[in-house]
């Protein structure tokens, strides 16, 4: 309930197992009985309709006769009795509604006999399936999913704080890096499984924490080489204040969710969504200045003070923004840009104060970080009035940005210094004895695993940029020697094991 409407839709739910599926199998078996009995009754009516037609009954007379005979049908009445014997509310519910089958069956039999409509069998299947789905599965499906994969790291962190409240010292700081899951449609920058790297402080309401988190974002992205990263910054109290002054306080969530989409669907799209959510056109007119809210941070703060003059909560949010902006103006940032964005809402419902979202400069991708203050998240686990604030780095998206901007440093992959060519089982055993000696002296060595053609083995050594290759053929085994080849110069040296060790440890 703390992730918001969109977040709740993206929770990756897990189907329950165990006893539930045993009961589900039982449900299917009962449905099978119900279906087979129903088809049997219907076929009997179909045959009877053909007989009545052959006797000269009119279509109307056939319908009347079929319904009368259906009511007297022994197989139908016996089936009804069996349902009632189940002594279960839902099966009594089926028995109370099964009379709906009478006119349908009569109509289907009539259509098949008089209209020769082959589609009626399909209609029968559809009707019986929907009938059972409504009246038979109603209770069972409630238990189909009671568990889910971890959606984020913040709510579990709140649970951890409550669980260990007597063991930790407040304010309590922690960082955490773990995978999370979303039931989302995978595409560029959107994953069903991805890593979040979170940093949180819980147990302090000081706005200096907000300042420190801005600095933390700046420090990390500067070190990664992401220049001019934009740290978007807002306050949920400002959004509440705006909703208050436009008389849409009861529509706060709808208002903020729509406003948060401004950069994706534009002013016209946001307007349409707000109207669809029941926000009046008069209210939207008041909020339209936010759609083109320009100026530097200090100018934006002045505009907000004017707009929110009648809202105490809104002005409190402006004051909190003012504090952070003033301190950052004095302290400065290494390479990032702090930007007030009044349309920033963040979808998660647990935020109560400052909210952040980070965008990479020059790359078209979603946010690479986000976070905010949550004043009572621990309250859902029983620990009231503990304020916290945290930010998150989206590891996978940051990787995509670094890759697109070619900011990864070239890394030499681990490789052996020397490779022994494999000429066969006898030569390989001889080579492995030397490899053991080299490895014990910290010389990374390996034997090509297969006795493949010489050319293939040498191509492998070249591709991996291995410095030396040792050739051990029948002659080397006989002479207790090794032929060492320098892959850069092509120079070859025939030597014994001690000389081989000396040459490879020297270079």
C-alpha positions in Angstrom: 0.0 0.0 0.0 3.0 2.3 0.1 4.1 2.0 -3.5 1.2 3.9 -5.0 -1.2 2.8 -7.7 1.4 2.3 -10.4 3.8 0.7 -8.0 1.3 -1.8 -6.8 0.6 -2.8 -10.4 4.3 -3.6 -10.9 4.7 -5.8 -7.8 6.1 -9.1 -9.0 3.6 -11.6 -7.5 4.3 -15.2 -6.9 1.7 -17.9 -7.3 1.0 -19.8 -4.0 1.8 -23.5 -3.9 1.1 -26.6 -1.7 -2.3 -27.2 -0.3 -3.9 -24.5 -2.5 -3.1 -26.5 -5.7 -4.6 -29.7 -4.2 -7.8 -27.8 -3.7 -7.5 -26.3 -7.2 -7.2 -29.8 -8.7 -10.3 -30.7 -6.8 -12.1 -27.7 -8.2 -11.2 -28.7 -11.7 -12.4 -32.2 -11.2 -15.8 -30.9 -9.9 -16.0 -28.6 -12.9 -15.3 -31.6 -15.2 -18.2 -33.4 -13.6 -20.4 -30.4 -13.9 -19.4 -29.9 -17.6 -19.8 -33.6 -18.6 -23.2 -33.8 -16.9 -24.4 -30.6 -18.6 -23.2 -31.8 -22.0 -25.0 -35.1 -21.5 -28.3 -33.3 -20.6 -27.9 -31.0 -23.6 -27.3 -33.9 -26.0 -30.4 -35.6 -24.7 -32.4 -32.4 -25.3 -30.9 -32.1 -28.8 -32.0 -35.6 -29.8 -35.5 -35.0 -28.3 -35.8 -31.7 -30.4 -35.0 -33.7 -33.6 -37.7 -36.2 -32.6 -40.3 -33.5 -32.0 -39.4 -31.8 -35.3 -39.9 -35.1 -37.2 -43.3 -35.4 -35.5 -44.3 -32.0 -37.0 -43.9 -29.8 -33.9 -43.5 -26.1 -34.7 -40.3 -24.3 -33.4 -42.3 -22.6 -30.6 -43.9 -25.8 -29.6 -40.4 -27.5 -29.5 -39.1 -24.8 -27.1 -42.0 -25.2 -24.7 -41.8 -29.0 -24.7 -38.1 -29.0 -24.2 -38.3 -26.7 -21.2 -41.0 -28.8 -19.7 -39.1 -32.0 -20.3 -35.9 -30.4 -18.9 -37.6 -29.8 -15.6 -38.7 -33.4 -15.4 -35.3 -34.8 -16.6 -34.1 -37.4 -14.1 -30.4 -36.9 -15.0 -30.8 -33.1 -14.4 -32.6 -33.6 -11.1 -30.0 -36.2 -9.9 -27.2 -33.9 -10.8 -28.9 -31.1 -8.8 -29.2 -33.3 -5.8 -25.5 -34.2 -5.9 -24.6 -30.5 -5.9 -26.8 -29.9 -2.9 -25.2 -32.8 -1.1 -21.8 -31.1 -1.3 -22.9 -29.0 1.7 -20.9 -26.0 0.4 -22.1 -22.5 0.0 -20.6 -22.1 -3.5 -22.1 -25.4 -4.7 -25.5 -24.4 -3.4 -24.9 -21.1 -5.3 -24.4 -23.2 -8.5 -27.6 -25.2 -7.8 -29.6 -21.9 -7.3 -28.3 -20.6 -10.7 -28.3 -23.7 -12.7 -31.9 -23.0 -13.8 -30.3 -20.5 -16.1 -29.2 -23.4 -18.2 -32.8 -24.4 -19.0 -33.7 -21.7 -21.5 -30.1 -21.7 -22.9 -30.1 -25.5 -23.5 -33.6 -25.3 -25.1 -32.5 -22.5 -27.3 -29.3 -24.3 -28.3 -31.2 -27.5 -29.1 -33.7 -25.5 -31.1 -31.0 -23.7 -33.1 -29.1 -26.9 -33.9 -32.3 -28.6 -35.1 -34.0 -25.7 -37.0 -31.2 -23.4 -37.9 -28.3 -26.0 -38.3 -25.9 -23.6 -36.6 -22.6 -25.4 -36.0 -21.3 -22.5 -33.7 -23.7 -23.5 -30.9 -21.3 -26.1 -29.6 -18.7 -23.4 -29.1 -21.3 -21.2 -27.4 -22.2 -24.0 -25.1 -18.5 -24.4 -24.1 -18.1 -20.7 -23.5 -21.3 -20.5 -21.5 -20.4 -23.4 -19.2 -16.8 -22.2 -18.7 -18.0 -18.6 -17.8 -20.8 -20.0 -15.6 -18.4 -22.1 -13.6 -15.8 -19.4 -13.4 -18.2 -17.0 -11.9 -19.9 -19.4 -9.5 -17.3 -22.1 -8.9 -13.9 -20.4 -8.7 -14.9 -17.3 -6.9 -13.6 -18.3 -3.5 -10.6 -20.3 -4.7 -8.9 -17.6 -6.8 -8.6 -15.2 -3.8 -5.6 -17.2 -2.6 -3.8 -17.4 -5.9 -1.0 -15.0 -4.8 -0.1 -14.0 -1.3 3.7 -13.5 -1.8 5.8 -11.2 -4.0 9.5 -10.6 -4.9 11.2 -7.6 -3.3 10.0 -4.4 -5.0 12.5 -2.0 -3.4 15.0 -1.8 -0.5 13.3 1.0 1.5 10.3 -0.8 2.9 12.3 -3.8 3.9 14.8 -1.4 5.5 11.9 0.1 7.6 11.0 -3.4 8.7 14.6 -4.0 9.7 14.8 -0.8 11.7 11.7 -1.7 13.7 12.9 -5.3 14.2 16.3 -4.1 15.6 15.2 -0.8 17.2 16.7 -1.8 20.6 20.1 -2.8 19.0 20.9 0.1 16.7 21.9 3.7 17.6 19.8 6.5 16.1 20.4 8.3 13.8 21.1 5.0 12.0 22.9 5.1 8.6 23.3 2.2 6.2 23.9 1.4 2.5 22.6 -1.7 0.7 23.0 -3.1 -2.8 20.6 -5.9 -3.8 18.4 -7.0 -6.7 14.8 -5.9 -6.9 12.0 -7.1 -9.2 9.2 -5.4 -11.2 6.5 -7.0 -13.2 7.2 -4.6 -16.1 7.6 -4.9 -19.9 11.3 -5.2 -20.5 12.8 -2.6 -22.9 15.8 -0.3 -23.0 16.3 1.0 -19.4 13.5 -1.1 -18.0 14.2 -4.4 -16.4 12.2 -7.1 -14.5 15.3 -7.7 -12.3 17.8 -5.0 -11.6 20.1 -3.8 -8.8 19.5 -0.8 -6.6 22.2 0.8 -4.5 20.5 2.5 -1.5 21.8 4.9 1.2 19.5 5.9 4.1 19.5 7.7 7.4 16.7 7.0 9.8 16.0 8.8 13.1 16.8 12.4 12.2 14.6 15.2 10.8 17.6 17.5 10.2 17.6 19.0 6.7 21.4 18.7 6.7 20.7 15.0 5.7 19.2 16.3 2.5 22.3 18.4 1.9 24.5 15.4 2.5 22.6 13.3 0.0 22.9 15.9 -2.7 26.6 15.9 -2.0 26.7 12.1 -2.2 25.0 12.1 -5.6 27.4 14.7 -6.8 30.5 12.9 -5.5 29.5 9.5 -7.0 28.6 10.8 -10.5 31.6 13.0 -10.6 33.9 10.0 -9.9 32.1 8.1 -12.6 32.8 10.8 -15.1 29.2 11.8 -15.6 29.5 15.6 -15.9 26.5 17.9 -15.5 24.3 15.3 -14.0 21.0 16.9 -13.1 19.7 16.3 -9.6 16.1 17.2 -9.7 14.7 18.3 -6.4 11.2 19.0 -5.0 9.1 18.6 -1.8 5.9 16.7 -1.4 4.6 19.4 1.0 4.7 21.8 -1.9 2.6 19.4 -4.0 0.1 19.1 -1.1 0.1 22.9 -0.9 -0.6 23.3 -4.6 -3.5 20.8 -4.4 -4.8 22.7 -1.4 -4.8 26.2 -3.1 -6.6 24.8 -6.2 -9.2 23.0 -4.0 -8.1 19.5 -5.1 -6.8 18.3 -1.7 -8.9 15.1 -2.0 -7.3 14.4 -5.4 -3.7 14.8 -4.2 -2.5 11.4 -5.4 -4.2 11.7 -8.8 -2.9 15.3 -9.1 0.8 14.4 -8.3 0.8 11.2 -10.5 -0.5 13.2 -13.5 1.9 16.1 -12.9 4.8 13.7 -12.6 4.2 12.6 -16.3 4.7 16.1 -17.7 8.0 15.4 -19.4 6.6 12.2 -20.9 3.1 13.2 -22.1 3.3 17.0 -22.2 0.9 19.6 -20.8 -2.0 18.5 -22.9 -1.6 14.9 -21.8 -1.4 15.9 -18.2 -4.5 18.1 -18.5 -6.5 15.2 -20.1 -5.4 12.8 -17.3 -6.3 15.3 -14.6 -9.8 15.8 -16.1 -10.2 12.0 -16.4 -9.4 11.8 -12.6 -12.1 14.3 -11.7 -10.0 17.4 -11.2 -12.0 20.4 -12.4 -10.9 22.6 -15.3 -10.9 25.6 -13.0 -8.3 23.9 -10.7 -6.2 22.9 -13.8 -6.2 26.5 -14.9 -4.7 27.5 -11.6 -2.0 25.0 -11.9 -1.0 25.7 -15.5 1.8 28.0 -14.5 3.6 24.9 -13.2 3.7 23.5 -16.8 6.2 26.2 -17.8 8.0 27.0 -14.5 11.2 28.7 -15.6 14.0 30.6 -13.8 16.9 29.6 -11.6 16.3 28.0 -8.2 16.0 31.3 -6.3 13.5 32.7 -8.8 11.4 29.5 -8.6 11.3 29.6 -4.8 10.0 33.2 -5.0 7.3 32.2 -7.4 6.3 29.3 -5.2 6.1 31.5 -2.1 3.6 33.7 -4.0 1.6 30.8 -5.4 1.4 29.1 -1.9 0.8 32.1 0.2 -2.5 30.7 1.6 -1.1 27.2 2.3 0.8 26.7 5.6 2.0 23.2 4.5 3.1 24.4 1.1 5.1 27.3 2.6 6.8 24.8 4.9 7.9 22.8 1.9 9.2 26.0 0.2 11.2 26.8 3.4 12.8 23.3 3.4 13.7 23.7 -0.3 15.1 27.1 0.5 17.4 25.7 3.2 18.9 23.1 1.0 19.4 25.4 -2.0 21.0 28.1 0.2 23.5 25.6 1.7 24.4 24.1 -1.7 24.9 27.6 -3.1 27.5 28.2 -0.3 29.1 24.7 -0.4 29.1 24.2 -4.2 28.9 21.1 -6.3 31.8 19.3 -8.1 30.1 18.7 -11.4 26.4 18.1 -10.9 23.5 20.6 -11.2 20.8 20.9 -8.5 17.5 21.9 -10.1 14.1 22.6 -8.5 11.4 20.8 -10.5 7.9 21.4 -9.2 6.5 18.8 -11.5 8.6 16.1 -9.8 6.3 13.9 -7.7 7.8 10.4 -7.5 5.2 7.7 -7.6 5.8 6.2 -4.2 3.2 7.2 -1.6 5.6 6.9 1.4 7.4 10.2 0.6 6.5 13.1 2.9 9.1 15.8 2.3 12.1 16.2 0.0 12.1 14.1 -3.2 15.0 13.6 -5.6 15.4 12.3 -9.1 18.6 12.1 -11.1 18.9 12.5 -14.9 22.0 11.8 -16.9 23.1 14.7 -19.2 23.2 13.9 -23.0 21.6 10.4 -22.8 18.0 9.6 -23.5 17.1 7.3 -20.7 14.9 7.4 -17.5 16.1 8.4 -14.1 19.4 6.9 -12.9 18.6 7.7 -9.2 15.9 8.8 -6.9 14.7 9.1 -3.3 13.3 11.3 -0.7 12.2 11.8 2.9 9.7 9.4 4.6 8.4 10.6 8.0 6.5 7.5 9.2 7.4 4.5 7.0 8.3 2.5 10.1 4.8 3.2 11.4 3.4 0.4 9.2 5.5 -2.0 11.3 4.5 -0.5 14.7 7.2 2.1 15.3 5.7 5.6 15.1 7.2 9.0 14.3 10.6 7.9 13.1 11.7 10.1 10.2 14.0 8.8 7.5 15.5 9.9 4.2 17.3 7.9 1.5 18.4 7.9 -2.0 18.9 5.1 -4.6 21.3 4.6 -7.5 19.9 2.5 -10.4 23.0 0.4 -11.2 21.8 -1.1 -14.5 20.7 2.2 -16.0 24.0 3.9 -14.8 25.8 1.0 -16.6 23.8 1.8 -19.8 24.7 5.5 -19.6 28.4 4.8 -19.0 28.4 2.4 -21.9 26.7 4.8 -24.3 29.1 7.6 -23.4 32.1 5.3 -23.6 33.2 6.1 -20.1 34.2 2.6 -19.1 38.0 2.3 -18.7 39.6 -0.5 -20.7 40.3 -3.5 -18.4 42.8 -6.2 -19.2 41.1 -9.5 -18.6 43.1 -12.1 -16.6 45.1 -14.4 -18.8 48.0 -16.8 -18.4 51.6 -15.7 -19.1 52.4 -18.9 -20.9 50.4 -21.6 -22.7 51.6 -25.1 -23.4 50.6 -26.5 -26.7 48.9 -29.9 -26.5 50.4 -32.6 -28.8 48.8 -35.6 -27.2 48.4 -37.5 -23.9 52.0 -38.3 -23.2 53.2 -34.7 -24.0 50.3 -33.2 -22.0 51.3 -35.1 -18.9 54.9 -34.0 -19.3 53.6 -30.4 -19.8 51.4 -30.5 -16.7 54.4 -31.4 -14.5 56.1 -28.2 -15.6 52.9 -26.2 -15.2 52.6 -27.3 -11.6 56.1 -26.1 -11.0 55.5 -22.7 -12.7 52.2 -22.2 -10.8 53.9 -22.8 -7.5 56.2 -20.0 -8.5 53.3 -17.6 -9.3 53.6 -17.9 -13.1 50.1 -18.1 -14.5 50.2 -21.1 -16.9 47.8 -23.3 -18.7 47.6 -26.3 -21.1 45.5 -26.1 -24.2 42.9 -28.7 -23.3 42.6 -30.6 -26.7 45.2 -32.1 -28.9 44.0 -29.9 -31.8 45.9 -28.7 -34.8 48.9 -26.5 -34.1 47.4 -23.6 -36.1 44.2 -23.6 -34.0 46.1 -23.6 -30.7 48.4 -20.7 -31.9 45.4 -18.6 -33.0 43.9 -19.1 -29.6 47.1 -17.9 -27.9 47.2 -14.9 -30.2 43.6 -13.9 -29.6 44.1 -14.0 -25.8 47.4 -12.1 -26.2 49.4 -14.7 -24.3 53.0 -13.6 -24.1 54.7 -17.1 -24.4 53.9 -20.5 -25.8 55.8 -23.7 -24.8 56.1 -26.4 -27.5 56.5 -29.9 -26.1 56.8 -32.7 -28.7 58.2 -36.2 -28.6 61.8 -34.9 -29.0 61.4 -32.5 -26.0 60.0 -35.3 -23.8 62.9 -37.6 -24.8 65.5 -34.8 -24.1 63.8 -33.6 -20.9 63.6 -30.1 -22.4 61.1 -27.4 -23.5 60.9 -25.0 -26.5 59.8 -21.5 -25.3 58.4 -19.2 -28.0 58.1 -15.4 -27.5 54.8 -14.5 -29.3 55.8 -10.9 -29.8 59.2 -11.5 -31.4 58.8 -15.1 -32.7 62.1 -15.9 -31.0 62.4 -19.6 -29.8 64.6 -21.0 -27.0 65.2 -24.6 -26.1 65.8 -25.0 -22.4 65.4 -27.2 -19.3 62.8 -26.7 -16.6 65.0 -24.5 -14.3 65.9 -22.2 -17.3 62.3 -22.1 -18.3 61.3 -21.0 -14.8 64.1 -18.4 -14.7 63.1 -16.9 -18.1 59.4 -16.7 -17.3 59.9 -15.2 -13.8 62.4 -12.7 -15.1 60.0 -11.1 -17.6 
